[in-house]
Amino acid sequence: MKLRRSRILLLAVTLAAVFFMLFFAVGALGVDSWANFELLRITGCDRSSVIYDDKDNEILRLHGAENRTWISIDTLPDHLLYAFISAEDARFYDHEGVDIIRIAGAVIADIKAGGYVQGASTISQQLIKLSHLTSEKTISRKAEEAVLAYQMEKRCTKQDILEMYLNYVYFGGGYYGVEAAAMGYFGVHAEELSIAESAMLAGILKSPSSYAPHLDYDASIKRRNTVLSLMNKYGYISAEEMTQASAERPKILHNQIEEYSGYYTDTVMQYAAAALGITMDELLRGGYHIYSAMDTELQLYCEELFKDEELFPEADSEGAIIVQQPQNGMISAMVGGREHTGSMAYNRAVNIRRQPGSVIKPIISYAPAFEYLGCTAADMILDEETAFADYTPSNFGSRYYGWVTLREAVSKSLNVPAVKVLSEVGVDRAKAFASSCGIEFDDSDDSLALALGGFTYGVSPLQIAGAYSCFASGGEYNTPSVIRYITDDNGTVLYEYQPEHKRVMSEENAYILTSMLKSVVTEGTGHRLNTLDIPIAGKTGTVGTSAGNRDAWMASYTPDHTAVVWMGYDNDNLGVLPAEATGGTYPAQMLYRLYSYLYPNGCDVDFQRPEGVLEYSIDEYSLNVLHKIALANVFTPEESRITELFTAATAPDVTTGYWSIPASAQNLAAAVYGKNVIITFDCPDDFGEYTLMRKDGKGKERALYTWSGKEGHIEYTDSSAVSGESYAYYVSVQHEEMEIYDKPVYGLVTREVAVEMPEKVISVNLGE
């Protein structure tokens, strides 16, 4: 027995001497070539990337094989550090990588047991083993571990080593590092861990398969209490703190913490990888902090809308919605389909290309007409069946409205006027404008059919949202983005979205176009949104076929939000929408619900009118009859006044002459021919009603006939004159419509022209 003990003691002393000599050799003789410590093997480990919402709340952790979030030791509470030191390496601050005293004790225990039963690895050695070596238990492997641990201690501070250790080790449950473990098991950040929670995490490391709390809670508690007693033993916590912590039974949230994952975060990942120029795998393992623009509550509400079957025309029809902030391009919410089936599911909001129908008209026809041709909302255009070479568009239901203003053409979504306007602008110029708003074209997109959405491949809801946001922001285009900025683990900004504020349209024209699109809501195809107590502009679009409708769109915006909804099928083979499913029905109903959520109490903050936009009262008669813009005058009745917006350059400078006191008849003459009196005169004003009056010798007056001034020169035969009588003729004039104080308006009567009828009829040969 004494011999056995002597051997054990001798082996322990010998082993200790070997380690002492080894470190003396490494330190004194510089035998570093025997093994190389590589810091990057630790600091370059996989790290989880984190996505945050617009309020900087964490919404999703992205990781590859290892879920790890690297944190600074400076943020961690002291009791957390002491828990790990107590449990794993009580002499951590006293050794240089290898604890000789502890090794001797471990060797004795191993010899007694006849094998490896007790480890003596320091925190430094454990970190080296995990990052540089295999778990093989051999003398050579342990020696190499010791050398590498010593090298690390020479290159790194104790705090650096402890930080790397806490961020590197595995805690079971798929969690690497103390931050991931704290969030995974307790739902708190590591900096928020209590003494009891810290001790529980420290206790796991001895054997994650035995002490991970989601596997064996009681065993984890028992091991936790052992760590607490060690913390007390080494003076890190008081007996009272140990007792209180031992009584705690933390709630374990493993696999219960809800993270948001869906179309939005899929898009964030794609945008982030592109912005950083890295692969998706590198993004998952790179430890990036991605600050998105997602409004979490709004996103979840939009997803609830897509679960409501009543908002869709068919059980299997699809849809997409984009909600964007027009002032900076940030996307607040995005849903790319009715179901999100796994990571990177097909996102219709971003990736689908569909024919836009009439929703493209403001972008391709009217906005460029305002910019390049100086058109106004009051300009008149003839809506009638028109052939453009080999292209003959028609209105919905083949109904035509004759002369209409551009405002009416937009609100009624008339097709022929949109094509006419595009023809005047020119396809190339119109495409250049639309491209500046984010719309993409194929080389074959070169016909007037673009005015009605005739694209080769189509557009996405995201592109439409970006273009309409341009109108909402006063003519500035910002590329839509789901990311605000991205940092690394140290907080260094690697990418930051910068809105371009690229001006593509004058602020004045953007405001006037917005007012036209507000008319779509108040009196046009978007009228389902009209009951909302908010200022809102919008445009519907429907793409039809003989079998039904392929696509139904509505784009809309307020000063704060742009929202676009598309509904349809991914391809024609899957089906078509019923005829009643138009942009003004189901998409409009969904938008109604959206804006009701965004503005539960209404909103009285309207679009800000630029100083360069002027409001004029124009004459409706001049528009409807003359098809020209003219200012109303003081006599224009209220019911014949139209208030319209103009820029300083397009403001009308002609005042209507229609609502005026009509001029007297001109060139009145009368002559007797046989039994008749021939009277002639001219009507100078086409808005006057000219009445020929006759007065006999006794002063009795009689109205002979009334003519519209449009008839011009008048010749009238009075065959009722009596022989031997004398007569006087004159012409009175009355405005055909105008009244002042509910009384007709008359002009001056003419002078009287007198004639004497002969007693006998004198035969007159007019041919000689």
C-alpha positions in Angstrom: 0.0 0.0 0.0 2.9 2.3 0.9 4.5 1.4 -2.4 1.4 2.3 -4.3 1.2 5.6 -2.6 4.8 6.3 -3.2 4.4 5.6 -6.9 1.4 7.9 -7.1 3.3 10.7 -5.4 6.4 10.1 -7.5 4.3 10.2 -10.7 2.6 13.4 -9.7 5.9 15.1 -8.8 7.5 13.9 -12.0 4.6 15.1 -14.1 4.7 18.4 -12.4 8.4 18.7 -13.0 7.9 17.8 -16.6 5.4 20.6 -17.0 7.6 23.0 -15.1 10.6 22.2 -17.3 8.4 22.4 -20.4 7.2 25.9 -19.6 10.7 26.8 -18.6 11.9 25.7 -22.0 9.2 27.4 -23.9 9.6 30.6 -22.0 13.4 30.7 -21.7 14.5 29.0 -24.9 11.6 30.2 -27.2 10.5 26.8 -28.4 7.4 28.2 -30.0 7.8 26.3 -33.2 6.7 23.1 -31.5 3.0 24.3 -31.7 1.5 27.5 -33.1 -1.3 29.5 -31.4 -3.7 31.1 -34.0 -5.9 33.7 -32.5 -8.2 33.7 -35.5 -9.2 30.2 -34.8 -11.1 31.6 -31.8 -12.1 35.1 -32.8 -12.9 33.9 -36.4 -15.5 31.4 -35.2 -19.1 31.3 -36.5 -21.2 34.1 -35.0 -24.9 34.5 -35.4 -26.2 37.5 -37.2 -29.1 39.4 -35.8 -31.9 41.3 -37.5 -33.6 44.2 -35.6 -36.8 46.0 -36.4 -37.3 49.8 -36.9 -37.3 50.3 -33.1 -34.0 48.3 -32.7 -35.8 45.3 -31.1 -34.3 42.0 -32.0 -36.6 40.0 -34.2 -34.5 37.1 -35.6 -31.1 35.5 -35.1 -29.5 34.0 -38.2 -26.9 31.3 -37.8 -25.3 28.3 -39.5 -24.2 25.3 -37.5 -23.4 27.4 -34.4 -25.8 29.8 -32.8 -23.4 32.3 -31.3 -23.5 36.1 -30.6 -20.2 37.6 -29.6 -20.4 40.1 -26.8 -17.8 42.2 -25.0 -16.8 41.1 -21.5 -17.2 44.7 -20.4 -20.9 44.4 -20.6 -21.2 41.3 -18.4 -21.8 41.4 -14.6 -19.0 40.4 -12.3 -21.1 37.5 -10.8 -21.3 35.9 -14.2 -17.6 35.9 -14.6 -17.0 34.6 -11.1 -19.5 31.8 -11.7 -17.4 30.4 -14.6 -14.1 31.0 -12.8 -15.4 29.2 -9.7 -16.8 26.2 -11.7 -14.0 25.8 -14.2 -10.7 27.4 -13.0 -10.5 28.9 -9.5 -6.9 29.8 -10.0 -7.5 31.5 -13.4 -5.8 34.7 -12.5 -2.8 32.9 -10.8 -1.4 30.6 -13.6 0.0 31.1 -17.0 -2.2 28.8 -18.9 -1.5 25.5 -17.0 -2.2 25.1 -13.3 0.6 22.8 -12.1 -1.0 22.4 -8.6 -4.3 21.3 -10.1 -2.6 19.0 -12.5 -0.9 17.1 -9.7 -4.1 16.5 -8.0 -5.8 15.3 -11.1 -3.0 12.9 -11.9 -3.2 11.4 -8.5 -7.0 10.9 -9.0 -6.4 9.4 -12.4 -3.8 6.9 -11.2 -6.0 5.9 -8.3 -8.7 5.1 -10.7 -6.4 3.5 -13.2 -7.5 5.9 -16.0 -8.6 9.4 -16.9 -11.4 10.3 -14.4 -10.6 13.9 -13.5 -9.6 16.8 -15.7 -7.2 19.5 -14.8 -7.7 21.8 -17.7 -7.7 25.5 -17.1 -10.0 27.9 -18.9 -7.1 28.6 -21.3 -6.6 24.9 -22.0 -10.3 24.3 -22.5 -10.4 27.1 -25.0 -7.3 25.8 -26.8 -8.7 22.2 -26.9 -12.0 23.5 -28.4 -10.5 25.8 -31.0 -7.2 24.1 -31.9 -7.2 20.4 -31.0 -9.2 17.3 -30.9 -10.7 15.8 -27.7 -8.2 12.9 -27.8 -6.8 12.2 -24.3 -3.1 11.5 -24.9 0.1 12.8 -23.3 1.2 14.3 -26.6 -2.1 16.0 -27.1 -2.1 17.4 -23.5 1.4 18.6 -23.9 0.5 20.4 -27.1 -2.5 21.9 -25.4 -0.3 23.2 -22.6 2.1 24.8 -24.9 -0.6 26.5 -26.9 -2.3 27.7 -23.7 1.0 29.1 -22.6 1.4 30.9 -25.9 -2.1 32.3 -25.7 -1.5 33.6 -22.2 1.6 35.4 -23.5 -0.3 37.1 -26.3 -3.6 37.8 -24.6 -4.7 39.3 -21.4 -6.7 37.3 -18.9 -9.8 39.4 -19.7 -9.3 38.7 -23.4 -9.1 35.0 -22.7 -12.1 34.9 -20.5 -14.1 36.9 -23.1 -13.1 34.4 -25.8 -14.0 31.5 -23.6 -17.4 32.8 -22.7 -18.2 33.5 -26.3 -16.8 30.2 -27.7 -18.0 27.3 -25.4 -21.0 25.2 -26.0 -24.0 25.2 -23.6 -26.2 22.6 -25.2 -29.5 23.3 -26.8 -27.7 24.5 -29.9 -26.3 27.6 -28.1 -22.7 28.6 -28.4 -21.5 31.4 -26.2 -23.0 32.8 -23.1 -25.2 35.4 -24.9 -26.9 32.8 -27.1 -27.4 30.5 -24.1 -28.9 33.4 -22.0 -31.3 34.3 -24.7 -32.1 30.7 -25.5 -32.7 29.4 -22.0 -33.9 32.4 -20.2 -34.9 35.0 -22.8 -32.6 37.7 -21.5 -29.3 39.1 -22.6 -26.2 37.9 -20.8 -25.7 41.3 -19.2 -29.1 40.8 -17.5 -28.4 37.3 -16.0 -29.0 36.9 -12.2 -26.6 35.1 -9.9 -28.7 31.9 -10.1 -29.0 32.0 -13.9 -25.3 32.7 -14.2 -24.4 29.7 -12.0 -26.8 27.5 -13.9 -25.1 28.3 -17.2 -21.6 27.8 -15.7 -22.7 24.5 -14.4 -23.8 23.3 -17.8 -20.2 23.3 -19.2 -19.1 20.2 -17.2 -21.4 18.1 -19.3 -24.1 19.8 -21.5 -25.7 16.5 -22.2 -26.2 15.9 -18.5 -26.8 19.4 -17.1 -28.5 21.4 -19.8 -31.8 22.5 -18.1 -34.0 21.6 -21.0 -32.8 18.0 -20.8 -32.7 17.5 -17.0 -33.9 20.4 -15.0 -33.3 18.9 -11.6 -29.8 17.8 -12.5 -29.1 21.3 -13.8 -30.4 22.8 -10.5 -28.3 20.5 -8.5 -25.2 21.3 -10.5 -26.1 25.0 -10.3 -26.2 24.8 -6.5 -22.7 23.3 -6.5 -21.4 26.2 -8.5 -23.1 28.6 -6.1 -21.3 26.9 -3.1 -18.0 27.3 -5.0 -18.7 31.0 -5.6 -19.3 31.4 -1.9 -16.2 29.3 -1.0 -14.0 31.5 -3.1 -15.5 34.7 -1.7 -17.4 35.9 -4.8 -20.9 35.8 -3.2 -22.0 35.9 0.4 -23.8 33.1 2.2 -27.0 35.0 2.0 -26.7 35.5 -1.7 -25.9 31.8 -2.1 -29.0 30.9 -0.1 -31.3 33.2 -2.1 -29.9 32.1 -5.4 -30.2 28.4 -4.5 -33.9 28.9 -3.8 -34.5 30.2 -7.3 -36.0 28.0 -10.0 -35.6 29.9 -13.3 -38.1 29.4 -16.0 -36.6 27.7 -19.0 -37.7 29.1 -22.4 -35.9 26.8 -24.7 -37.7 26.7 -28.0 -40.4 28.9 -26.6 -39.0 32.3 -27.6 -40.9 33.5 -30.6 -38.8 35.1 -33.3 -40.3 36.7 -36.4 -39.4 35.0 -39.6 -41.2 35.6 -42.9 -41.2 37.4 -46.2 -39.7 40.5 -44.7 -36.7 38.9 -43.0 -36.1 36.8 -46.0 -35.8 40.0 -48.0 -33.6 41.6 -45.4 -31.1 38.7 -45.6 -31.0 39.0 -49.4 -30.5 42.7 -49.3 -27.8 42.4 -46.6 -25.8 39.8 -48.4 -25.9 42.0 -51.6 -25.0 45.2 -49.7 -22.0 43.5 -48.0 -21.0 41.6 -51.1 -21.0 38.3 -49.3 -22.7 34.9 -49.7 -25.7 33.9 -47.7 -23.6 31.4 -45.8 -21.1 34.1 -44.9 -24.0 36.3 -43.7 -25.3 33.5 -41.4 -21.9 33.0 -39.8 -20.5 36.5 -39.8 -22.0 38.0 -36.7 -23.6 40.9 -38.4 -26.2 43.2 -36.8 -28.8 44.2 -39.4 -31.1 47.0 -38.5 -34.1 46.8 -40.7 -37.0 49.2 -41.3 -39.7 46.7 -40.4 -42.6 48.0 -38.3 -43.2 44.8 -36.4 -46.8 45.6 -35.4 -47.7 46.7 -38.9 -46.0 43.7 -40.4 -48.0 41.3 -38.2 -51.2 43.1 -39.0 -50.6 42.8 -42.7 -50.0 39.1 -42.3 -53.3 38.8 -40.4 -55.0 40.5 -43.4 -53.7 37.8 -45.7 -55.2 35.2 -43.4 -58.7 36.7 -43.9 -60.3 34.7 -46.8 -63.0 37.4 -47.2 -60.4 39.8 -48.5 -59.6 37.5 -51.4 -61.8 36.7 -54.4 -60.8 33.0 -54.5 -59.6 30.5 -51.9 -56.5 29.8 -54.0 -55.8 33.2 -55.4 -52.6 34.9 -54.4 -51.6 38.4 -53.4 -48.9 40.7 -52.2 -48.7 44.0 -50.3 -46.0 46.5 -49.8 -46.1 49.4 -47.3 -43.4 52.0 -47.8 -42.4 55.3 -46.2 -42.4 57.8 -49.1 -40.1 60.3 -47.6 -37.1 58.0 -47.3 -37.8 54.8 -49.2 -37.9 52.5 -46.1 -40.3 49.6 -46.4 -42.4 49.2 -43.2 -44.2 46.0 -44.1 -44.2 43.4 -46.8 -46.2 40.2 -47.4 -45.3 38.2 -50.5 -48.1 35.6 -50.4 -50.8 34.0 -48.4 -48.5 31.4 -46.9 -44.8 31.7 -46.0 -43.6 28.1 -46.7 -40.1 27.9 -45.3 -37.0 30.1 -45.6 -36.7 32.1 -48.8 -40.2 31.4 -49.9 -41.3 32.9 -53.2 -41.9 36.5 -52.5 -44.5 38.0 -54.9 -44.1 41.5 -53.4 -40.6 41.6 -54.7 -40.1 38.9 -57.3 -43.3 38.6 -59.3 -43.6 40.4 -62.6 -47.2 41.1 -63.7 -49.0 43.3 -66.1 -49.8 46.5 -64.2 -52.9 47.5 -66.1 -54.2 51.1 -65.4 -52.1 51.4 -62.3 -49.2 52.4 -64.6 -51.0 55.3 -66.3 -49.9 58.0 -63.9 -46.3 56.8 -64.2 -46.0 56.2 -67.9 -48.5 58.8 -69.3 -49.6 61.6 -67.1 -46.5 62.4 -64.9 -44.2 62.7 -68.0 -46.9 64.8 -69.8 -46.9 67.2 -66.9 -43.1 67.3 -66.9 -42.3 67.4 -70.6 -45.4 68.9 -72.2 -46.6 71.3 -69.6 -50.0 69.6 -69.4 -52.5 70.5 -66.6 -55.2 68.7 -64.9 -57.8 70.8 -66.7 -56.5 70.1 -70.2 -59.2 68.7 -72.5 -58.9 65.5 -74.4 -61.3 63.7 -76.7 -62.3 60.3 -75.5 -63.5 58.4 -78.5 -62.5 55.3 -80.4 -59.2 56.1 -81.9 -56.8 54.1 -84.1 -53.1 54.6 -83.5 -51.7 53.0 -86.7 -52.3 49.3 -86.1 -53.2 49.8 -82.4 -56.8 50.6 -81.4 -57.4 50.6 -77.6 -60.8 50.7 -76.1 -62.3 51.8 -72.8 -63.8 49.3 -70.4 -67.2 48.3 -71.7 -66.4 50.2 -75.0 -67.9 53.3 -73.3 -66.6 56.7 -74.4 -67.2 60.0 -72.7 -66.3 62.6 -75.4 -64.4 65.6 -74.3 -63.0 65.2 -70.7 -60.3 66.8 -68.6 -57.2 64.9 -67.8 -58.4 64.8 -64.2 -61.6 63.1 -65.4 -59.6 60.7 -67.6 -57.6 59.7 -64.6 -60.4 59.4 -62.1 -62.5 57.3 -64.6 -59.4 55.3 -65.7 -60.1 55.9 -69.3 -57.9 54.1 -71.7 -58.0 56.1 -74.9 -56.9 59.4 -73.3 -53.9 57.6 -71.6 -52.7 56.3 -74.9 -53.2 59.7 -76.6 -51.1 61.3 -73.9 -48.4 58.7 -74.2 -48.4 59.3 -77.9 -47.9 63.0 -77.4 -45.1 62.5 -74.9 -43.4 59.8 -76.9 -42.6 56.3 -75.8 -38.9 56.8 -75.3 -39.3 59.9 -73.2 -42.1 58.2 -71.1 -39.9 55.1 -70.5 -37.0 57.3 -69.4 -39.2 59.0 -66.9 -40.7 55.8 -65.6 -37.2 54.3 -65.4 -36.1 57.2 -63.2 -39.0 56.1 -60.8 -37.7 52.5 -60.6 -39.8 50.8 -63.3 -37.9 48.3 -65.4 -38.5 47.6 -69.1 -37.5 44.9 -71.5 -36.0 46.0 -74.8 -39.2 44.9 -76.6 -41.3 47.3 -74.5 -41.6 50.0 -77.2 -45.3 50.4 -78.1 -48.2 52.6 -77.0 -49.7 49.6 -75.2 -47.4 50.5 -72.3 -50.0 53.2 -71.4 -52.3 50.4 -70.4 -49.7 48.1 -68.8 -48.7 46.2 -71.9 -45.3 45.1 -70.7 -43.4 42.0 -72.0 -42.7 40.8 -68.4 -44.5 43.3 -66.2 -43.6 45.0 -62.9 -43.5 44.0 -59.2 -45.5 45.5 -56.4 -42.2 46.8 -55.0 -41.5 48.8 -58.1 -45.0 50.2 -58.2 -44.7 51.2 -54.5 -41.4 53.0 -55.2 -42.8 54.9 -58.2 -45.9 56.0 -56.3 -43.8 57.0 -53.3 -42.1 59.4 -55.7 -45.4 61.2 -56.2 -46.1 61.2 -52.4 -42.7 62.6 -51.6 -43.1 65.6 -53.9 -41.3 64.2 -56.9 -38.2 62.7 -55.3 -37.4 59.0 -55.9 -35.7 56.9 -53.2 -34.8 53.3 -54.0 -37.0 51.1 -51.7 -35.0 49.5 -48.9 -35.6 47.1 -46.0 -32.3 47.9 -44.3 -31.3 51.0 -42.4 -27.7 50.0 -41.6 -25.5 47.0 -40.8 -22.7 46.8 -38.2 -20.2 44.1 -37.1 -20.0 42.7 -33.6 -17.9 45.8 -32.5 -20.6 48.2 -33.7 -18.6 49.4 -36.7 -21.0 50.5 -39.4 -20.4 48.4 -42.5 -23.3 49.6 -44.6 -25.8 52.4 -44.3 -28.8 53.1 -46.5 -28.7 56.7 -47.8 -31.9 57.9 -49.5 -31.0 59.4 -52.9 -33.7 62.0 -52.9 -33.3 62.0 -56.6 -35.7 64.5 -58.1 -37.5 63.1 -61.1 -40.5 65.5 -61.1 -41.1 69.0 -60.0 -42.7 69.4 -56.6 -45.5 71.4 -58.1 -46.4 68.8 -60.7 -46.2 66.0 -58.2 -48.7 67.8 -56.0 -51.1 68.4 -58.9 -50.8 64.8 -59.9 -51.5 63.8 -56.3 -54.6 65.9 -56.3 -55.8 64.1 -59.5 -55.2 60.7 -57.8 -57.2 61.9 -54.8 -60.0 62.4 -57.3 -59.7 58.7 -58.1 -60.6 58.0 -54.5 -63.3 60.7 -54.0 -65.2 60.1 -57.2 -63.5 57.5 -59.3 -62.6 53.8 -59.4 -61.0 53.9 -55.9 -64.2 55.2 -54.2 -64.2 52.4 -51.7 -61.5 54.3 -49.8 -63.5 57.5 -49.8 -65.2 57.0 -46.5 -61.8 57.0 -44.7 -61.3 60.3 -42.9 -57.8 60.7 -44.3 -56.2 62.5 -47.3 -55.5 59.6 -49.6 -54.5 59.3 -53.3 -54.7 56.2 -55.3 -55.1 54.4 -58.7 -56.6 51.1 -59.5 -55.6 48.7 -62.2 -57.2 45.6 -63.7 -55.9 43.3 -66.4 -58.7 41.3 -68.0 -59.1 38.4 -70.3 -62.2 36.8 -71.9 -62.1 34.2 -69.1 -61.8 36.6 -66.2 -59.3 39.0 -64.7 -55.6 38.1 -64.6 -54.4 40.9 -62.2 -56.1 43.3 -59.8 -54.0 46.2 -58.4 -54.4 49.2 -56.3 -51.7 51.7 -55.5 -52.3 54.3 -52.8 -50.6 56.8 -50.6 -51.0 59.3 -47.8 -48.3 61.8 -46.8 -46.8 59.1 -44.5 -47.5 55.7 -46.2 -47.5 54.3 -49.7 -49.3 51.0 -50.0 -49.7 48.7 -53.0 -51.8 45.6 -53.2 -51.7 43.0 -56.1 -54.0 40.0 -56.4 -54.1 37.2 -59.0 -52.4 33.9 -59.8 -48.8 33.1 -60.3 -49.5 32.1 -63.9 -52.6 31.6 -66.1 -52.5 27.8 -65.8 -53.4 28.2 -62.1 -56.6 30.2 -62.9 -58.0 33.7 -63.3 -59.9 36.0 -61.0 -63.7 36.4 -61.4 -64.9 39.4 -63.4 -66.0 41.2 -60.3 -62.4 41.1 -58.9 -61.0 44.4 -60.0 -58.5 46.8 -58.6 -61.4 48.8 -57.1 -62.9 45.8 -55.2 -60.7 43.3 -53.4 -57.4 45.2 -53.3 -59.3 48.4 -52.4 -61.0 46.5 -49.5 -57.7 45.3 -48.2 -56.3 48.8 -48.3 -59.3 50.1 -46.5 -58.6 47.8 -43.7 -54.9 48.8 -43.7 -55.5 52.5 -43.6 -58.2 52.0 -40.9 -55.5 50.4 -38.8 -52.9 53.0 -39.6 -55.2 55.9 -38.9 -57.8 54.7 -36.3 -58.8 58.3 -35.5 -58.6 59.7 -39.0 -56.0 62.2 -40.1 -56.3 65.9 -41.0 -52.6 66.3 -42.1 -53.0 66.7 -45.8 -50.3 66.9 -48.5 -48.4 70.1 -48.3 -49.1 72.3 -51.3 -45.9 74.0 -52.7 -45.9 77.7 -53.0 -45.6 77.3 -56.8 -49.0 75.7 -57.0 -51.8 78.1 -57.6 -55.5 77.5 -57.4 -57.8 79.1 -59.9 -61.5 79.2 -60.5 -62.1 78.3 -64.2 -65.2 78.3 -66.3 -66.9 75.0 -66.9 -68.7 76.3 -70.0 -65.4 77.1 -71.7 -64.2 73.6 -71.0 -67.3 71.7 -72.0 -68.3 73.7 -75.0 -65.2 75.4 -76.3 -62.8 72.7 -74.8 -60.5 75.5 -73.7 -59.3 76.6 -70.3 -60.6 80.1 -69.3 -60.8 81.8 -66.0 -64.2 82.4 -64.4 -65.3 86.0 -64.2 -67.3 87.9 -61.7 -70.6 86.8 -63.4 -69.8 83.1 -63.6 -72.4 81.2 -61.5 -71.0 79.1 -58.7 -72.4 75.9 -60.3 -70.4 76.7 -63.4 -67.1 77.3 -61.6 -64.4 74.6 -61.3 -61.5 75.0 -58.9 -58.3 73.6 -60.4 -54.6 73.7 -59.7 -51.9 75.1 -61.9 -48.2 75.9 -61.8 -47.1 79.5 -62.4 -46.0 78.4 -65.9 -49.3 76.8 -66.8 -51.8 79.2 -65.1 -54.6 80.3 -67.5 -54.3 84.0 -68.7 -57.6 84.1 -70.6 -60.9 85.0 -68.9 -64.2 83.7 -70.1 -66.3 86.0 -72.1 -69.4 83.8 -71.9 -70.6 85.0 -68.5 -71.0 88.7 -69.6 -73.8 91.1 -70.5 -74.6 90.2 -74.1 -74.0 92.9 -76.8 -76.9 94.5 -78.6 -77.8 93.3 -82.1 -76.0 95.0 -84.9 -76.9 96.4 -88.3 -80.7 96.3 -87.7 -82.6 97.2 -90.9 -86.2 96.8 -92.0 -87.9 97.3 -95.5 -91.3 96.7 -96.9 -91.6 94.3 -99.8 -95.2 93.9 -100.9 -97.3 92.7 -98.0 -94.3 91.8 -96.0 -91.6 93.5 -94.0 -88.0 92.1 -94.3 -85.9 92.6 -91.1 -82.2 91.8 -90.9 -79.6 92.1 -88.1 -76.5 90.4 -86.7 -76.1 88.6 -83.4 -72.6 89.4 -82.1 -72.5 87.2 -79.0 -73.1 83.5 -79.2 -74.3 83.3 -75.6 -77.2 85.8 -76.2 -80.8 85.1 -77.0 -81.9 87.8 -79.5 -85.6 88.6 -79.7 -87.1 90.6 -82.5 -89.8 93.0 -81.1 -92.5 94.9 -83.1 -94.4 97.9 -81.9 -97.6 99.0 -83.7 -98.9 102.5 -84.0 -100.8 102.3 -80.7 -97.7 101.2 -78.8 -98.6 97.6 -78.5 -95.5 95.3 -78.5 -95.2 91.8 -79.8 -92.3 89.4 -79.8 -91.9 87.9 -83.2 -89.1 85.4 -82.7 -86.0 84.6 -80.6 -82.7 83.4 -82.0 -79.5 82.1 -80.4 -76.6 84.3 -80.9 -74.8 81.3 -82.5 -76.9 81.8 -85.6 -75.0 85.0 -86.5 -76.7 86.9 -89.3 -80.5 86.9 -89.1 -83.1 87.7 -91.9 -86.8 87.5 -90.9 -89.9 88.1 -92.9 -92.8 89.7 -91.0 -95.9 88.5 -93.0 -98.3 89.6 -90.3 -98.0 93.3 -91.0 -101.3 95.0 -91.9 -101.7 97.4 -94.8 -101.9 101.1 -93.9 -100.3 100.5 -90.4 -97.0 101.9 -89.2 -94.6 99.7 -87.2 -91.4 100.0 -85.3 -88.9 97.1 -84.9 -86.1 96.6 -82.4 -84.1 93.7 -81.0 -83.7 92.9 -77.3 -81.0 90.5 -76.0 -80.9 88.2 -73.0 -78.1 85.9 -71.7 -79.2 82.4 -72.4 -78.1 81.1 -68.9 -76.9 83.9 -66.7 -79.0 85.3 -63.9 -78.2 87.9 -61.3 -80.2 87.7 -58.1 -82.4 85.1 -59.7 -83.3 87.4 -62.6 -82.4 87.2 -66.2 -79.6 89.4 -67.5 -80.4 91.6 -70.5 -78.2 93.6 -72.8 -79.2 96.9 -74.4 -82.0 97.0 -76.9 -81.3 98.3 -80.3 -82.7 101.6 -81.7 -86.1 101.3 -83.3 -86.5 101.0 -87.1 -89.9 102.3 -88.4 -91.8 101.3 -91.5 -95.1 102.4 -93.1 -97.2 99.8 -94.7 -98.9 101.1 -97.9 -102.7 101.2 -98.3 -102.6 99.1 -101.5 -100.2 96.4 -102.4 -97.7 97.6 -104.9 -96.5 94.9 -107.2 -92.8 94.6 -107.0 -90.8 92.6 -109.5 -87.8 91.5 -107.5 -86.3 90.0 -110.6 -85.7 93.3 -112.4 
